Amino acid sequence: MTTSNNSSTPDDNAEVLGADAGNTTEKDPSDWVTGDEPMTGAQRSYLDTLARDAGETISADLNKAQASEEIDRLQGKTDRG
């Protein structure tokens, strides 16, 4: 069994994948391709719970990106993050 260990060194400014790529699972909501779509059912449900816990009311008209930002804010306020 032969194992190939092909590796290349990327340019300093190049985007990378793999071990040196950092956290690639988190993306700024303002950079989301679908960020302007209506929030998901899961986001709506979780925001409802967080808002109740925080004693706040939140618009139900949020898009996905806005909902994500509100979730982050309320998680910090309610110690659920």
C-alpha contacts under 8 A as a table, 3 or more apart, distances in Angstrom:
res1	aa1	res2	aa2	distance
10	P	13	N	7.98
10	P	14	A	6.02
10	P	16	V	7.21
11	D	14	A	5.17
15	E	21	A	7.62
16	V	20	D	7.04
16	V	21	A	5.24
17	L	20	D	6.98
17	L	21	A	5.04
18	G	21	A	5.42
19	A	22	G	7.16
21	A	24	T	6.81
23	N	26	E	6.37
24	T	27	K	7.22
27	K	31	D	6.82
27	K	32	W	7.21
28	D	31	D	5.43
28	D	32	W	6.99
29	P	32	W	5.24
29	P	35	G	6.38
29	P	64	K	7.96
29	P	65	A	4.74
29	P	66	Q	7.60
29	P	68	S	7.00
29	P	69	E	7.34
30	S	35	G	6.79
30	S	65	A	6.39
31	D	35	G	7.49
32	W	35	G	4.81
32	W	65	A	7.22
33	V	36	D	7.75
34	T	37	E	5.52
34	T	64	K	7.32
35	G	63	N	6.43
35	G	64	K	4.93
35	G	65	A	4.55
35	G	66	Q	7.79
36	D	63	N	5.31
36	D	64	K	6.21
36	D	65	A	6.62
37	E	63	N	5.35
37	E	64	K	5.88
38	P	61	D	7.45
38	P	62	L	6.42
38	P	63	N	4.21
38	P	64	K	5.62
39	M	43	Q	6.11
39	M	44	R	6.54
39	M	62	L	6.12
39	M	63	N	4.67
39	M	64	K	4.08
39	M	65	A	7.70
39	M	67	A	6.24
40	T	43	Q	5.16
40	T	44	R	6.23
40	T	64	K	6.72
41	G	44	R	5.04
41	G	45	S	6.14
42	A	45	S	5.19
42	A	46	Y	6.13
43	Q	46	Y	5.20
43	Q	47	L	5.91
43	Q	64	K	7.81
43	Q	67	A	6.60
43	Q	68	S	7.46
43	Q	71	I	7.92
44	R	47	L	5.15
44	R	48	D	6.12
44	R	60	A	7.58
44	R	67	A	7.70
45	S	48	D	5.15
45	S	49	T	6.45
46	Y	49	T	5.10
46	Y	50	L	6.13
46	Y	71	I	7.72
47	L	50	L	4.99
47	L	51	A	5.81
47	L	67	A	7.47
47	L	70	E	7.55
47	L	71	I	6.11
48	D	51	A	5.22
48	D	52	R	6.16
49	T	52	R	5.26
49	T	53	D	6.25
50	L	53	D	5.07
50	L	54	A	6.09
50	L	71	I	7.42
50	L	74	L	6.11
50	L	75	Q	7.01
50	L	78	T	7.18
51	A	54	A	4.99
51	A	55	G	5.90
51	A	56	E	4.92
51	A	57	T	6.00
51	A	58	I	6.90
51	A	74	L	7.01
52	R	55	G	5.01
52	R	56	E	6.15
52	R	57	T	7.48
53	D	56	E	7.80
53	D	78	T	6.69
54	A	74	L	7.00
54	A	77	K	6.84
54	A	78	T	5.99
59	S	62	L	6.46
62	L	65	A	7.92
62	L	66	Q	5.62
62	L	67	A	5.70
63	N	66	Q	5.32
63	N	67	A	6.00
64	K	67	A	5.12
64	K	68	S	6.16
65	A	68	S	5.14
65	A	69	E	6.37
66	Q	69	E	5.13
66	Q	70	E	6.22
67	A	70	E	5.07
67	A	71	I	6.06
68	S	71	I	5.03
68	S	72	D	6.27
69	E	72	D	5.15
69	E	73	R	6.24
70	E	73	R	5.01
70	E	74	L	5.99
71	I	74	L	5.19
71	I	75	Q	5.88
72	D	75	Q	5.19
72	D	76	G	6.44
72	D	81	G	7.30
73	R	76	G	5.35
73	R	77	K	6.40
74	L	77	K	4.82
74	L	78	T	5.94
74	L	80	R	8.00
75	Q	78	T	5.22
75	Q	79	D	5.62
75	Q	80	R	4.67
75	Q	81	G	4.61
76	G	79	D	5.17
76	G	80	R	6.57
76	G	81	G	5.78
77	K	80	R	7.88
78	T	81	G	7.86
